[in-house]
Amino acid sequence: MPSYHYQVRSAAGELQVGTLASDNVATAAAVLRNQGFRVLNVSPVATSAANSGGLLQKLGELNSGRPKQRHVLDFTPRSMALPIRQITPASRRSFWA
């Protein structure tokens, strides 16, 4: 059964938060209203890939295939992206001489 985070206000005006297991959002809100709370927010608990056992599968999907040239250039510092002719041995000799 899925879990839901909720925010409610009690009859005394206190803000309360918690987690509730329910079939769906509407049922979770109805349960909280039946307990005398004013429901402010009910949202599903996000399940992480580590908890669902799909972390390795997700990493495999992200790492499949070769990177495109555009992606490599996006992560390459501009100082390393100099044209080859600027770092030829002839230019090094004139630079250090």
Z-matrix of the N, CA and C atoms (Angstrom, degrees):
N
C 1 1.456
C 2 1.522 1 108.47
N 3 1.332 2 117.76 1 131.71
C 4 1.470 3 120.62 2 -178.59
C 5 1.527 4 112.43 3 -67.12
N 6 1.325 5 114.61 4 156.07
C 7 1.466 6 121.31 5 177.24
C 8 1.521 7 109.84 6 -108.81
N 9 1.331 8 114.88 7 151.87
C 10 1.463 9 121.48 8 -178.19
C 11 1.520 10 109.64 9 -133.66
N 12 1.336 11 115.76 10 136.18
C 13 1.461 12 121.35 11 171.00
C 14 1.522 13 106.99 12 -81.40
N 15 1.330 14 116.16 13 143.06
C 16 1.456 15 117.93 14 177.02
C 17 1.516 16 110.86 15 -137.03
N 18 1.336 17 114.66 16 155.05
C 19 1.462 18 124.10 17 170.69
C 20 1.507 19 106.04 18 -127.35
N 21 1.327 20 115.91 19 125.43
C 22 1.466 21 120.45 20 179.89
C 23 1.512 22 109.04 21 -134.77
N 24 1.309 23 115.01 22 162.13
C 25 1.456 24 122.02 23 173.54
C 26 1.523 25 106.96 24 -118.24
N 27 1.328 26 115.26 25 130.88
C 28 1.463 27 119.86 26 -179.63
C 29 1.529 28 109.95 27 -78.66
N 30 1.333 29 116.36 28 173.66
C 31 1.462 30 121.40 29 178.64
C 32 1.532 31 110.91 30 -62.61
N 33 1.328 32 116.77 31 -27.94
C 34 1.457 33 121.63 32 178.51
C 35 1.532 34 112.28 33 -82.23
N 36 1.328 35 117.01 34 -5.46
C 37 1.458 36 120.83 35 177.98
C 38 1.516 37 114.52 36 94.80
N 39 1.341 38 117.95 37 4.59
C 40 1.463 39 121.00 38 -179.88
C 41 1.525 40 110.46 39 -77.59
N 42 1.319 41 116.12 40 138.02
C 43 1.461 42 121.61 41 175.56
C 44 1.523 43 108.32 42 -84.63
N 45 1.312 44 116.31 43 128.97
C 46 1.456 45 121.37 44 179.22
C 47 1.518 46 108.94 45 -128.65
N 48 1.322 47 115.70 46 141.68
C 49 1.461 48 121.95 47 177.04
C 50 1.516 49 108.65 48 -126.67
N 51 1.314 50 116.02 49 155.22
C 52 1.448 51 119.55 50 178.78
C 53 1.509 52 111.52 51 -178.55
N 54 1.322 53 114.80 52 -170.43
C 55 1.458 54 122.44 53 179.73
C 56 1.513 55 108.28 54 -127.20
N 57 1.321 56 115.37 55 140.95
C 58 1.460 57 121.80 56 -175.88
C 59 1.520 58 108.71 57 -137.23
N 60 1.336 59 117.27 58 135.39
C 61 1.462 60 121.46 59 174.97
C 62 1.520 61 108.16 60 -90.92
N 63 1.332 62 115.46 61 130.11
C 64 1.456 63 120.15 62 -177.90
C 65 1.522 64 109.21 63 -157.08
N 66 1.339 65 116.01 64 165.76
C 67 1.462 66 120.53 65 179.74
C 68 1.524 67 112.35 66 -69.10
N 69 1.349 68 117.22 67 -39.03
C 70 1.458 69 121.43 68 179.90
C 71 1.523 70 109.63 69 -156.29
N 72 1.319 71 116.62 70 177.87
C 73 1.461 72 122.00 71 -176.13
C 74 1.526 73 110.95 72 -64.57
N 75 1.327 74 116.88 73 -42.17
C 76 1.467 75 120.47 74 -177.90
C 77 1.524 76 111.26 75 -63.05
N 78 1.315 77 116.94 76 -41.55
C 79 1.467 78 120.47 77 179.16
C 80 1.528 79 110.89 78 -66.90
N 81 1.333 80 116.53 79 -40.17
C 82 1.466 81 120.06 80 178.20
C 83 1.526 82 110.62 81 -62.04
N 84 1.331 83 117.41 82 -43.33
C 85 1.463 84 120.75 83 178.72
C 86 1.522 85 111.09 84 -65.10
N 87 1.336 86 117.13 85 -39.21
C 88 1.462 87 120.75 86 179.28
C 89 1.528 88 111.08 87 -64.43
N 90 1.316 89 117.32 88 -40.51
C 91 1.470 90 120.91 89 178.48
C 92 1.525 91 109.90 90 -61.85
N 93 1.326 92 116.85 91 -43.60
C 94 1.466 93 120.34 92 -179.56
C 95 1.533 94 111.64 93 -66.80
N 96 1.332 95 117.13 94 -39.33
C 97 1.473 96 120.30 95 176.87
C 98 1.526 97 110.93 96 -64.13
N 99 1.334 98 116.88 97 -39.31
C 100 1.471 99 120.75 98 179.22
C 101 1.527 100 111.70 99 -65.38
N 102 1.331 101 116.64 100 -23.03
C 103 1.470 102 120.32 101 176.60
C 104 1.519 103 111.89 102 -85.16
N 105 1.330 104 117.61 103 1.68
C 106 1.454 105 121.71 104 175.22
C 107 1.512 106 114.79 105 92.82
N 108 1.321 107 117.59 106 13.07
C 109 1.462 108 120.60 107 -179.72
C 110 1.524 109 110.87 108 -94.94
N 111 1.330 110 114.71 109 153.72
C 112 1.458 111 120.81 110 170.33
C 113 1.529 112 106.46 111 -95.19
N 114 1.319 113 117.83 112 114.87
C 115 1.464 114 122.44 113 -173.39
C 116 1.529 115 109.69 114 -78.51
N 117 1.337 116 116.23 115 125.09
C 118 1.457 117 122.48 116 177.94
C 119 1.526 118 111.54 117 -99.05
N 120 1.332 119 115.87 118 -40.50
C 121 1.463 120 120.02 119 -177.20
C 122 1.521 121 109.70 120 -158.02
N 123 1.328 122 115.84 121 137.58
C 124 1.462 123 122.55 122 171.57
C 125 1.518 124 106.29 123 -135.78
N 126 1.340 125 116.54 124 123.05
C 127 1.460 126 120.34 125 -179.71
C 128 1.523 127 109.82 126 -139.10
N 129 1.332 128 117.41 127 148.29
C 130 1.463 129 120.41 128 -179.71
C 131 1.525 130 111.50 129 -66.18
N 132 1.314 131 115.42 130 146.12
C 133 1.452 132 121.31 131 175.53
C 134 1.514 133 107.48 132 -75.68
N 135 1.322 134 116.68 133 127.12
C 136 1.468 135 120.84 134 179.24
C 137 1.516 136 108.85 135 -74.46
N 138 1.317 137 116.14 136 127.44
C 139 1.459 138 120.17 137 176.79
C 140 1.508 139 107.69 138 -91.65
N 141 1.324 140 116.19 139 129.91
C 142 1.457 141 120.04 140 -179.52
C 143 1.519 142 109.73 141 -82.37
N 144 1.328 143 115.63 142 160.23
C 145 1.457 144 120.52 143 179.61
C 146 1.518 145 111.02 144 -64.43
N 147 1.348 146 117.19 145 -31.14
C 148 1.459 147 120.18 146 179.53
C 149 1.519 148 110.59 147 -67.70
N 150 1.332 149 117.82 148 -38.74
C 151 1.457 150 120.95 149 179.67
C 152 1.515 151 112.14 150 -72.11
N 153 1.312 152 117.60 151 -32.02
C 154 1.456 153 120.03 152 -177.30
C 155 1.519 154 112.23 153 -87.49
N 156 1.325 155 118.58 154 -2.71
C 157 1.449 156 121.55 155 178.67
C 158 1.513 157 113.24 156 79.79
N 159 1.315 158 118.91 157 9.26
C 160 1.443 159 121.85 158 -176.70
C 161 1.516 160 114.28 159 -103.47
N 162 1.317 161 118.54 160 14.43
C 163 1.460 162 121.00 161 -176.96
C 164 1.520 163 111.52 162 -62.19
N 165 1.328 164 116.97 163 -48.36
C 166 1.461 165 119.60 164 -179.90
C 167 1.521 166 111.13 165 -65.32
N 168 1.307 167 116.71 166 -36.67
C 169 1.461 168 120.13 167 177.95
C 170 1.526 169 110.07 168 -64.63
N 171 1.331 170 117.54 169 -43.33
C 172 1.459 171 121.28 170 -179.69
C 173 1.531 172 110.76 171 -64.98
N 174 1.338 173 117.56 172 -41.48
C 175 1.460 174 120.66 173 177.76
C 176 1.523 175 110.71 174 -63.79
N 177 1.329 176 116.65 175 -38.64
C 178 1.460 177 120.35 176 177.43
C 179 1.516 178 111.60 177 -62.45
N 180 1.314 179 116.83 178 -40.07
C 181 1.462 180 120.54 179 178.31
C 182 1.525 181 110.89 180 -65.19
N 183 1.327 182 116.50 181 -41.03
C 184 1.457 183 120.16 182 -178.70
C 185 1.526 184 112.11 183 -70.21
N 186 1.330 185 117.09 184 -31.92
C 187 1.465 186 120.88 185 -175.67
C 188 1.521 187 113.39 186 -96.99
N 189 1.308 188 118.60 187 5.43
C 190 1.460 189 119.44 188 -178.32
C 191 1.520 190 110.53 189 -75.32
N 192 1.318 191 115.31 190 142.92
C 193 1.459 192 120.06 191 177.91
C 194 1.514 193 112.84 192 82.59
N 195 1.321 194 114.72 193 171.31
C 196 1.453 195 121.16 194 178.90
C 197 1.517 196 110.11 195 -90.97
N 198 1.337 197 116.63 196 149.79
C 199 1.465 198 118.20 197 177.17
C 200 1.521 199 110.44 198 -71.32
N 201 1.275 200 116.58 199 147.52
C 202 1.456 201 122.34 200 176.21
C 203 1.531 202 108.88 201 -76.98
N 204 1.318 203 116.92 202 156.08
C 205 1.451 204 120.95 203 -179.89
C 206 1.528 205 111.01 204 -58.81
N 207 1.317 206 116.18 205 -35.79
C 208 1.460 207 121.31 206 179.22
C 209 1.529 208 110.66 207 -60.33
N 210 1.347 209 117.20 208 -40.67
C 211 1.461 210 120.59 209 -179.70
C 212 1.525 211 111.43 210 -68.36
N 213 1.313 212 116.64 211 -39.85
C 214 1.460 213 119.84 212 178.64
C 215 1.527 214 110.36 213 -64.18
N 216 1.328 215 116.66 214 -43.67
C 217 1.462 216 120.21 215 -179.43
C 218 1.526 217 112.05 216 -67.15
N 219 1.324 218 117.13 217 -31.13
C 220 1.462 219 119.85 218 177.77
C 221 1.521 220 111.58 219 -63.81
N 222 1.339 221 117.92 220 -32.15
C 223 1.454 222 121.16 221 -177.29
C 224 1.520 223 113.16 222 -100.25
N 225 1.318 224 117.82 223 2.58
C 226 1.452 225 121.76 224 178.17
C 227 1.521 226 108.77 225 -93.39
N 228 1.333 227 117.87 226 125.36
C 229 1.471 228 119.10 227 177.39
C 230 1.517 229 110.70 228 -60.35
N 231 1.304 230 116.76 229 144.11
C 232 1.462 231 121.60 230 -178.01
C 233 1.525 232 111.79 231 -59.77
N 234 1.325 233 118.05 232 -31.84
C 235 1.456 234 120.32 233 179.92
C 236 1.524 235 111.78 234 -66.83
N 237 1.324 236 118.23 235 -24.93
C 238 1.456 237 121.64 236 178.79
C 239 1.526 238 111.55 237 -87.79
N 240 1.303 239 117.65 238 -10.30
C 241 1.450 240 121.61 239 -176.53
C 242 1.525 241 112.22 240 -96.20
N 243 1.329 242 117.35 241 32.36
C 244 1.460 243 121.22 242 178.73
C 245 1.520 244 109.62 243 -71.10
N 246 1.312 245 117.41 244 146.94
C 247 1.475 246 119.27 245 174.53
C 248 1.521 247 110.61 246 -60.82
N 249 1.320 248 116.78 247 147.97
C 250 1.456 249 122.04 248 -176.58
C 251 1.520 250 112.11 249 -59.21
N 252 1.323 251 118.77 250 -37.74
C 253 1.464 252 120.00 251 -176.00
C 254 1.529 253 111.90 252 -65.17
N 255 1.324 254 119.06 253 -18.38
C 256 1.465 255 120.43 254 178.26
C 257 1.512 256 112.31 255 -76.71
N 258 1.320 257 118.15 256 -17.14
C 259 1.466 258 119.55 257 -178.28
C 260 1.525 259 111.35 258 -119.18
N 261 1.314 260 117.55 259 31.68
C 262 1.464 261 121.79 260 177.68
C 263 1.522 262 109.27 261 -76.80
N 264 1.324 263 117.27 262 157.96
C 265 1.475 264 119.74 263 179.67
C 266 1.526 265 113.42 264 -57.24
N 267 1.334 266 117.82 265 -34.31
C 268 1.469 267 119.65 266 -179.96
C 269 1.528 268 110.51 267 -62.63
N 270 1.301 269 118.11 268 -42.05
C 271 1.456 270 119.79 269 179.82
C 272 1.515 271 111.43 270 -70.69
N 273 1.336 272 118.05 271 -29.07
C 274 1.470 273 120.58 272 176.30
C 275 1.529 274 110.37 273 -66.59
N 276 1.348 275 115.50 274 -42.46
C 277 1.471 276 118.23 275 -179.81
C 278 1.518 277 111.16 276 -61.64
N 279 1.329 278 116.69 277 -43.09
C 280 1.471 279 118.15 278 -178.82
C 281 1.522 280 110.68 279 -71.08
N 282 1.320 281 117.47 280 -28.44
C 283 1.463 282 120.36 281 179.34
C 284 1.521 283 110.73 282 -71.31
N 285 1.338 284 117.26 283 -44.70
C 286 1.464 285 120.91 284 -176.48
C 287 1.514 286 113.12 285 -84.10
N 288 1.303 287 118.76 286 -14.02
C 289 1.473 288 121.01 287 -176.12
C 290 1.505 289 111.97 288 -74.85
